[in-house]
Amino acid sequence: MFTRRHFTTGLAMSLGFGTSATVSAADTPLKLRELYKRDGSFSALALQLEGQRVTVSGYMAPPLKAQSKFFVLTKMPMSVCPFCETEAEWPDNILTVYTKRTVKVIPYTVGIKTTGVLELGAKTDPNTGFLSLIRLAGATYG
């Protein structure tokens, strides 16, 4: 599917901006669906942006525990956190967001934007045992 992001990236590349198109990934919010293929694997865009600072929009699911430094960003508002135990059960419409500070909870019905470094691949949080396959590190949100 050809999106506005693909057009913008192609235009920037054709104008000689090179890596400037990926830098703008932090300016234009991605949607969670842009990070996954239909089969649940990572999209070409996600693979291209891995290790770069990006912005993703969605909703904050209620944290697993108080005083946490991460939360789950969801495609749609969810009143409970979609906790997953194995990679095979990882939904293709969520993203773990790791922050530097303790998370200040935002109501799950309020849309937010998160910005951080995109990381791909299985990682288990040592404090909670929460497994993530895709996440933002060093993130800010609001």
Disulfide bonds with the S-S distance in Angstrom:
none
